[in-house]
Amino acid sequence: MIKNGHHAASAQGEEAGRSQPGEPACSPEKRKRVVRLWCDGCYDMVHYGHSNQLRQAKAMGDYLIAGVHTDAEISKHKGPPVFTQEERYKMVRAIKWVDEIVEGAPYVTTLETLDKYNCDFCVHGDDITLTVDGKDTYAEVKSAGRYRECKRTQGVSTTDLVGRMLLMTKAHHSNLNNTDYQQHTDNFGKVKVIPWTGVSQFLQTSQKIIQFASGKEPQPGDTIIYVAGAFDLFHVGHVDFLEMVYKQAERPYVIVGLHFDQEVNRYKGKNYPIMNIHERTLSVLACRYVSEVVIGAPYAVGKDLLDHFKEPKKRGIFRIIDSGNDLTTDVIVQRIIKNRLEFEARNQKKEAKEMAVIEVMKRREKQQQQDEAAAQPVH
């Protein structure tokens, strides 16, 4: 059972003054001024890797603004997005470390953008984002010293998730030894070749769960609400549902029960879930409407389960809640399959640009080594 919390203010406050994860907090004098941070991206098919980037960014300051690109900008520089811009805006708003979002943020991050929103610096992962002509989108802010870097989350990428849906076999939870999945990695990039695009294995750790969870207990007067399901490929349909659940009480404490992979496969079939139980746990924990997560919740909600969360004399009330959103994991999969060739072409194009950048970086490094060797005094 993982405690999360709608507002992780105390956890954020502890880390807010750190310039890098793991460093000591700033002095009280430095903490007098609010540090404003900027993150931007496509945030297409938002997953726990995106959330982890935003979590790390928020730990570097006090107020986090997330800029989200339009469909037109993404199509121009990368290829067609899976989700519409309105869906992507809503997904990013639901991530608990985000204080504000900017709709239609420019694809290239400039000093003008940072100044417009009074941001001290921007934060991005340790991969690289390229324009349609292969230029680093953060070149200007890097040169000005207003760029910070956080660690990219291993084991997940939009590329990988698209590949899982196109493949749709149980092999996407294996150790990547399956021949079908190896073919998938050939089509969508290999991590050992392309460091920023590709497929790698996700390894869950207790530390990662602790980083995502706030550990807050329900307080007197809170209304404890329990919901359960697969919450596979956590998407805007889930967000709308959880927001409606959250609005059922003045002081809600929302607990999400996640079914084990085998249970989801039993009632969903079609080789679901796409994301395993560990990945789904982090995805749900990142949502601002969720207070706690039960990993491996039972399919049937019985008296024992309700008694565990409520005072013995109180009875649970079951309600049917309609979020008004018809988006399901099945619908998302159909979007991917329908546009398979477009997404494969997009990923191949992205890999080609990244390979070109890597070759340039290698040549520069080699030239620098040669220059340093030539500068050494001859004995």
C-alpha positions as CSV (number, residue, x, y, z in Angstrom):
1,M,0.0,0.0,0.0
2,I,1.6,3.2,-1.2
3,K,0.6,6.6,0.3
4,N,0.7,9.5,-2.1
5,G,-1.4,12.6,-1.4
6,H,-3.1,15.3,-3.5
7,H,-0.6,17.9,-2.4
8,A,3.0,16.8,-1.7
9,A,3.8,20.2,-0.4
10,S,6.0,19.0,2.5
11,A,8.0,16.7,0.3
12,Q,8.4,19.4,-2.3
13,G,9.4,21.9,0.3
14,E,12.2,19.7,1.6
15,E,13.7,19.4,-1.8
16,A,12.8,22.8,-3.2
17,G,16.1,24.4,-2.4
18,R,18.3,21.8,-4.0
19,S,20.1,22.7,-7.2
20,Q,20.7,19.1,-8.0
21,P,19.1,15.9,-6.6
22,G,21.0,14.8,-3.6
23,E,22.7,18.1,-2.8
24,P,22.1,19.9,0.5
25,A,19.3,22.4,0.7
26,C,20.0,26.1,0.2
27,S,20.6,28.5,3.1
28,P,17.6,30.4,4.6
29,E,18.9,33.6,2.9
30,K,18.8,32.0,-0.5
31,R,15.3,30.5,0.2
32,K,13.7,34.0,0.5
33,R,13.4,34.2,-3.3
34,V,11.1,31.9,-5.2
35,V,12.9,29.9,-7.9
36,R,10.8,29.5,-11.0
37,L,11.5,26.6,-13.3
38,W,10.6,25.9,-16.9
39,C,10.1,22.5,-18.5
40,D,8.7,21.9,-22.0
41,G,8.0,19.1,-24.3
42,C,5.5,17.2,-26.4
43,Y,4.3,15.1,-23.4
44,D,2.7,12.7,-25.9
45,M,1.5,9.5,-24.3
46,V,2.5,10.8,-20.9
47,H,4.2,8.1,-18.8
48,Y,6.1,7.9,-15.5
49,G,9.3,8.9,-17.3
50,H,7.7,12.3,-18.1
51,S,6.4,12.5,-14.5
52,N,9.9,11.7,-13.1
53,Q,11.5,14.4,-15.2
54,L,9.0,16.9,-13.8
55,R,9.5,15.6,-10.2
56,Q,13.3,16.1,-10.6
57,A,12.8,19.5,-12.0
58,K,10.5,20.6,-9.2
59,A,13.1,19.5,-6.7
60,M,15.5,22.1,-8.1
61,G,13.3,25.1,-7.3
62,D,9.9,26.2,-6.0
63,Y,7.4,26.8,-8.8
64,L,7.3,24.6,-11.9
65,I,5.8,25.7,-15.3
66,A,5.4,23.1,-18.0
67,G,5.2,24.2,-21.6
68,V,3.3,21.9,-23.9
69,H,3.8,22.0,-27.7
70,T,0.9,22.1,-30.2
71,D,0.0,19.3,-32.6
72,A,1.3,21.4,-35.5
73,E,4.7,22.0,-33.9
74,I,5.1,18.4,-33.1
75,S,4.1,17.2,-36.5
76,K,6.6,19.7,-38.1
77,H,9.6,18.6,-36.0
78,K,8.9,15.0,-35.1
79,G,5.8,13.6,-36.8
80,P,2.1,13.1,-35.8
81,P,1.4,12.9,-32.0
82,V,-0.7,10.1,-30.6
83,F,-2.8,12.4,-28.4
84,T,-4.3,15.8,-29.3
85,Q,-3.0,18.9,-27.7
86,E,-6.1,19.3,-25.6
87,E,-5.6,15.8,-24.2
88,R,-1.9,16.5,-23.6
89,Y,-2.6,19.7,-21.8
90,K,-5.0,17.9,-19.4
91,M,-2.5,15.1,-18.8
92,V,0.3,17.5,-17.8
93,R,-2.0,19.5,-15.6
94,A,-2.8,16.3,-13.6
95,I,0.8,15.6,-12.7
96,K,1.2,16.7,-9.1
97,W,4.6,18.4,-9.4
98,V,3.3,20.8,-12.0
99,D,2.2,24.2,-10.7
100,E,1.2,25.8,-14.1
101,I,1.1,24.8,-17.8
102,V,1.6,27.0,-20.8
103,E,-0.4,25.8,-23.8
104,G,1.2,26.1,-27.2
105,A,4.8,26.5,-26.0
106,P,7.3,27.1,-28.8
107,Y,9.3,24.0,-29.8
108,V,12.6,25.8,-29.5
109,T,13.3,27.1,-26.0
110,T,14.6,30.7,-26.0
111,L,15.7,33.2,-23.4
112,E,12.6,35.2,-24.5
113,T,10.3,32.4,-23.3
114,L,12.1,32.1,-20.0
115,D,11.9,35.8,-19.4
116,K,8.3,36.0,-20.5
117,Y,7.3,33.6,-17.7
118,N,9.9,34.9,-15.2
119,C,11.7,31.6,-15.1
120,D,15.3,31.4,-13.7
121,F,16.2,28.4,-15.9
122,C,14.8,25.5,-17.8
123,V,15.2,21.8,-17.0
124,H,15.5,18.9,-19.4
125,G,16.5,15.3,-19.3
126,D,20.0,14.1,-20.3
127,D,18.9,13.2,-23.8
128,I,18.7,15.7,-26.7
129,T,15.8,17.3,-28.5
130,L,16.3,18.2,-32.1
131,T,14.4,20.5,-34.5
132,V,13.3,19.3,-38.0
133,D,16.7,20.4,-39.3
134,G,18.7,18.6,-36.6
135,K,19.5,21.6,-34.2
136,D,19.5,21.4,-30.4
137,T,16.3,23.1,-29.2
138,Y,18.0,24.2,-26.0
139,A,21.2,25.6,-27.6
140,E,20.4,29.2,-26.7
141,V,19.6,28.7,-23.0
142,K,22.5,26.4,-22.7
143,S,24.9,29.1,-24.0
144,A,23.4,31.6,-21.5
145,G,23.9,29.3,-18.5
146,R,20.1,29.0,-17.9
147,Y,19.9,25.3,-18.5
148,R,19.8,22.4,-15.9
149,E,19.8,18.7,-16.6
150,C,18.1,15.8,-14.8
151,K,18.5,12.1,-15.3
152,R,16.4,10.4,-18.0
153,T,14.2,7.5,-16.6
154,Q,15.5,4.2,-17.9
155,G,13.1,1.5,-19.1
156,V,10.4,3.7,-20.7
157,S,9.8,5.9,-23.7
158,T,7.0,6.8,-26.0
159,T,8.8,4.9,-28.6
160,D,8.7,1.7,-26.5
161,L,5.1,2.1,-25.6
162,V,4.1,2.6,-29.2
163,G,6.1,-0.6,-30.1
164,R,4.3,-2.6,-27.4
165,M,0.9,-1.6,-28.8
166,L,1.9,-2.5,-32.3
167,L,3.3,-5.8,-31.2
168,M,0.6,-6.6,-28.6
169,T,2.1,-9.8,-27.2
170,K,2.9,-10.8,-23.7
171,A,6.6,-10.5,-24.6
172,H,6.6,-6.8,-23.7
173,H,6.9,-7.9,-20.0
174,S,9.7,-10.4,-20.6
175,N,13.4,-9.9,-20.4
176,L,13.5,-8.9,-24.0
177,N,14.7,-12.3,-25.1
178,N,11.7,-13.1,-27.3
179,T,12.4,-13.1,-31.0
180,D,9.3,-11.1,-31.8
181,Y,10.3,-8.4,-29.3
182,Q,13.8,-8.4,-30.7
183,Q,12.3,-7.6,-34.0
184,H,10.4,-4.8,-32.3
185,T,13.6,-3.3,-30.9
186,D,15.1,-3.5,-34.4
187,N,12.2,-1.4,-35.7
188,F,12.1,1.1,-32.8
189,G,15.7,1.6,-31.9
190,K,18.2,-0.2,-29.6
191,V,19.4,1.5,-26.5
192,K,23.0,0.4,-27.0
193,V,23.1,2.2,-30.4
194,I,20.8,5.2,-29.8
195,P,21.1,6.4,-26.2
196,W,18.0,8.6,-26.4
197,T,15.5,6.6,-28.4
198,G,14.9,2.9,-27.9
199,V,13.9,0.1,-25.7
200,S,15.3,-0.9,-22.3
201,Q,14.1,-2.9,-19.4
202,F,12.4,-1.1,-16.5
203,L,13.7,-2.0,-13.1
204,Q,11.5,-1.1,-10.2
205,T,13.1,-0.1,-6.9
206,S,11.7,0.9,-3.5
207,Q,13.5,4.2,-3.8
208,K,11.6,5.0,-7.0
209,I,8.3,4.4,-5.3
210,I,9.3,6.5,-2.3
211,Q,10.2,9.3,-4.6
212,F,6.8,9.3,-6.2
213,A,4.8,8.8,-3.0
214,S,4.2,11.4,-0.3
215,G,3.4,8.9,2.5
216,K,0.6,11.0,3.9
217,E,-2.0,9.4,6.1
218,P,-5.7,10.2,6.0
219,Q,-6.6,12.9,8.5
220,P,-9.7,13.2,10.7
221,G,-12.5,14.6,8.6
222,D,-11.2,13.1,5.3
223,T,-13.5,11.1,3.2
224,I,-11.8,7.9,2.1
225,I,-12.8,6.8,-1.4
226,Y,-11.6,3.5,-2.9
227,V,-11.5,2.8,-6.7
228,A,-9.8,-0.1,-8.4
229,G,-8.9,-1.3,-11.9
230,A,-6.0,-1.8,-14.3
231,F,-5.3,1.9,-15.1
232,D,-3.2,0.6,-18.0
233,L,-1.3,3.1,-20.1
234,F,-2.5,5.8,-17.8
235,H,-4.3,8.4,-20.0
236,V,-6.6,11.3,-20.0
237,G,-9.7,9.1,-19.6
238,H,-8.3,7.9,-16.3
239,V,-7.5,11.5,-15.3
240,D,-11.1,12.6,-16.0
241,F,-12.4,9.7,-13.9
242,L,-10.1,10.3,-11.0
243,E,-10.9,14.0,-11.0
244,M,-14.6,13.2,-10.8
245,V,-13.9,10.8,-7.9
246,Y,-11.9,13.5,-6.2
247,K,-14.8,15.9,-6.4
248,Q,-17.2,13.6,-4.6
249,A,-16.1,14.9,-1.2
250,E,-14.9,18.2,0.4
251,R,-11.8,16.5,1.8
252,P,-11.2,13.4,-0.3
253,Y,-8.6,10.8,0.3
254,V,-8.6,8.7,-2.9
255,I,-7.1,5.2,-2.8
256,V,-6.5,3.4,-6.1
257,G,-6.3,-0.3,-6.1
258,L,-4.2,-1.7,-9.0
259,H,-4.8,-5.3,-10.2
260,F,-1.9,-7.6,-10.8
261,D,-0.9,-8.2,-14.4
262,Q,-2.3,-11.7,-14.4
263,E,-5.7,-10.5,-13.2
264,V,-5.8,-7.8,-15.8
265,N,-5.0,-10.3,-18.5
266,R,-7.8,-12.6,-17.2
267,Y,-10.6,-10.0,-17.6
268,K,-9.2,-7.9,-20.4
269,G,-7.6,-10.5,-22.6
270,K,-5.9,-9.4,-25.8
271,N,-2.5,-9.7,-24.1
272,Y,-3.2,-6.7,-21.8
273,P,-1.9,-5.0,-19.7
274,I,0.5,-3.0,-21.9
275,M,2.3,-1.7,-18.8
276,N,3.2,-4.0,-16.0
277,I,2.1,-3.5,-12.4
278,H,5.3,-1.6,-11.4
279,E,5.0,0.9,-14.3
280,R,1.2,1.4,-13.6
281,T,2.0,2.1,-9.9
282,L,4.3,5.0,-10.7
283,S,1.9,6.3,-13.4
284,V,-1.0,6.5,-10.9
285,L,1.2,7.8,-8.0
286,A,2.1,10.8,-10.2
287,C,-1.6,11.9,-10.5
288,R,-2.5,14.8,-8.2
289,Y,-6.0,13.3,-7.5
290,V,-4.6,10.1,-5.9
291,S,-3.7,9.8,-2.2
292,E,-2.7,6.2,-2.0
293,V,-2.1,3.1,-4.1
294,V,-2.8,-0.6,-3.3
295,I,-0.4,-2.7,-5.4
296,G,-2.1,-6.0,-6.3
297,A,-5.6,-5.1,-5.1
298,P,-8.2,-7.9,-5.2
299,Y,-10.6,-8.0,-8.1
300,A,-13.6,-8.3,-5.7
301,V,-14.2,-5.6,-3.2
302,G,-15.2,-7.2,0.0
303,K,-16.0,-6.2,3.6
304,D,-12.4,-6.9,4.8
305,L,-11.0,-4.5,2.2
306,L,-13.5,-1.7,3.2
307,D,-12.9,-2.3,6.9
308,H,-9.2,-1.9,6.3
309,F,-9.7,1.7,5.1
310,K,-12.7,2.8,7.1
311,E,-13.7,2.9,10.8
312,P,-15.5,-0.4,11.6
313,K,-18.9,1.2,12.3
314,K,-19.0,3.1,9.0
315,R,-20.4,1.4,5.9
316,G,-19.0,1.8,2.4
317,I,-21.2,3.4,-0.3
318,F,-20.8,2.3,-3.9
319,R,-21.5,4.9,-6.6
320,I,-21.3,4.7,-10.4
321,I,-19.3,7.7,-11.6
322,D,-19.3,8.8,-15.2
323,S,-16.3,10.9,-16.2
324,G,-17.8,11.9,-19.5
325,N,-14.7,10.7,-21.3
326,D,-15.0,7.7,-23.6
327,L,-11.3,7.3,-24.1
328,T,-10.1,3.8,-23.2
329,T,-6.8,1.9,-23.5
330,D,-8.4,0.0,-26.4
331,V,-9.1,3.2,-28.3
332,I,-5.5,4.4,-27.8
333,V,-4.2,1.1,-29.2
334,Q,-6.5,1.4,-32.2
335,R,-5.1,4.9,-32.8
336,I,-1.6,3.5,-32.9
337,I,-2.4,0.5,-35.1
338,K,-4.4,2.7,-37.5
339,N,-1.4,5.0,-38.0
340,R,1.3,2.3,-37.7
341,L,3.3,3.3,-40.8
342,E,3.4,7.0,-39.7
343,F,4.7,6.2,-36.3
344,E,7.3,3.8,-37.6
345,A,8.5,6.5,-40.0
346,R,8.5,9.0,-37.2
347,N,10.7,6.9,-35.0
348,Q,13.1,6.0,-37.9
349,K,13.4,9.7,-38.7
350,K,14.1,10.6,-35.1
351,E,16.8,7.9,-34.8
352,A,18.5,9.1,-38.0
353,K,18.7,12.7,-36.6
354,E,20.0,11.4,-33.3
355,M,22.7,9.3,-35.0
356,A,23.8,12.3,-37.0
357,V,24.2,14.3,-33.8
358,I,26.1,11.4,-32.1
359,E,28.6,11.3,-35.1
360,V,29.2,15.0,-34.8
361,M,29.8,14.7,-31.0
362,K,32.2,11.8,-31.6
363,R,34.2,13.8,-34.2
364,R,34.3,16.8,-31.8
365,E,35.5,14.7,-28.9
366,K,38.2,13.0,-31.1
367,Q,39.3,16.4,-32.4
368,Q,39.5,17.8,-28.8
369,Q,41.6,14.8,-27.8
370,Q,44.0,15.4,-30.7
371,D,44.3,19.1,-29.9
372,E,45.0,18.3,-26.3
373,A,47.7,15.8,-27.3
374,A,49.3,18.2,-29.7
375,A,49.4,20.9,-27.0
376,Q,51.4,18.6,-24.6
377,P,55.0,19.7,-24.3
378,V,57.5,17.4,-26.1
379,H,60.2,16.0,-23.7
